[in-house]
Amino acid sequence: MRHVEELAADLTLLDTRERLIKLIVENIEKSRHTGQNMLENLSHAEIAKLIGTVRHVVDRHIKQLKSEGLIEAGRRKIALKNMEKLQEKLDSLL
């Protein structure tokens, strides 16, 4: 139930770029504890479903984050280049 409430709040209060950043940061934090990267092997379409948008919007935001030097992205893989800067962006949004 809590997850549904959080998703509803995110959809209402955050734009798609912000939701993508939040998903990436939360995934990295969880993967540090569990050793599993939730975003690994997910297509952009699958990521889009997780944040309530469509693939081409996720593509655009991933390209922007790459050009800003925040992430590296390849086929079905997203890796952080600058966690501090990405976390700062997320903190400023929330």
LOKESE-855163 format. One line per 10 residues: number of its first residue (from 0); for each residue x, y, z of C-alpha. Coordinates in Angstrom, 2 decimals, decimal comma, padded with zeros to 5 digits. Example, Ala and Ser with C-alpha at 12.3 -4.5 7.8 and 13.67 -1.06 7.14 Angstrom:
% residues 2
0) 012,30/-004,50/007,80  013,67/-001,06/007,14
% end
This chain:
% residues 94
0) 000,00/000,00/000,00  002,81/002,39/000,87  004,40/001,82/-002,55  001,15/002,73/-004,30  000,83/005,91/-002,25  004,43/006,88/-003,01  003,94/006,21/-006,72  000,78/008,33/-006,76  002,62/011,18/-005,04  005,55/010,90/-007,45
10) 003,25/010,94/-010,48  001,54/014,02/-009,13  004,51/015,99/-007,85  007,50/014,98/-009,98  008,04/015,25/-013,70  009,37/012,29/-015,68  013,02/013,36/-015,47  012,72/013,68/-011,70  011,04/010,28/-011,42  013,82/008,72/-013,51
20) 016,52/010,29/-011,33  014,71/009,09/-008,22  014,45/005,56/-009,63  018,16/005,47/-010,48  019,27/006,80/-007,09  016,95/004,50/-005,14  018,09/001,53/-007,20  021,75/002,30/-006,53  021,09/002,63/-002,81  019,22/-000,70/-002,74
30) 021,85/-002,46/-004,84  024,54/-001,47/-002,34  022,68/-003,44/000,33  021,42/-006,37/-001,73  024,04/-006,62/-004,47  021,27/-006,69/-007,08  020,83/-003,97/-009,68  017,11/-003,72/-010,43  017,67/-001,65/-013,57  020,12/-004,08/-015,14
40) 018,61/-005,90/-018,10  015,55/-003,64/-018,20  014,65/-002,03/-021,50  013,82/001,65/-021,68  010,19/000,64/-022,23  010,22/-001,34/-018,98  011,82/001,56/-017,11  009,16/003,83/-018,60  006,43/001,62/-017,15  008,05/001,83/-013,72
50) 007,89/005,62/-013,72  004,61/006,06/-015,56  005,71/007,31/-018,95  006,65/006,06/-022,42  009,93/004,79/-023,88  010,84/007,80/-026,01  010,59/010,10/-022,98  012,93/007,81/-021,01  015,30/007,73/-024,00  015,42/011,53/-024,06
60) 016,07/011,85/-020,33  018,76/009,16/-020,35  020,52/010,99/-023,19  020,34/014,23/-021,20  021,72/012,60/-018,06  024,52/011,06/-020,13  025,39/014,41/-021,71  025,50/015,98/-018,24  028,03/013,33/-017,21  025,79/011,87/-014,52
70) 025,32/008,36/-015,91  026,64/005,94/-018,46  024,02/004,03/-020,35  024,20/001,19/-022,77  021,90/-001,52/-023,94  019,83/-002,53/-020,90  022,33/-001,04/-018,48  022,63/002,20/-016,54  025,71/002,99/-014,47  026,45/006,03/-012,36
80) 029,28/008,35/-013,19  028,57/011,01/-010,58  026,45/009,82/-007,66  026,98/013,00/-005,64  025,68/015,28/-008,37  022,74/012,98/-009,11  021,90/012,80/-005,40  022,08/016,60/-005,18  019,61/016,87/-008,05  017,26/014,46/-006,29
90) 017,60/016,24/-002,94  016,79/019,58/-004,54  013,61/018,08/-006,00  012,27/016,52/-002,82
% end
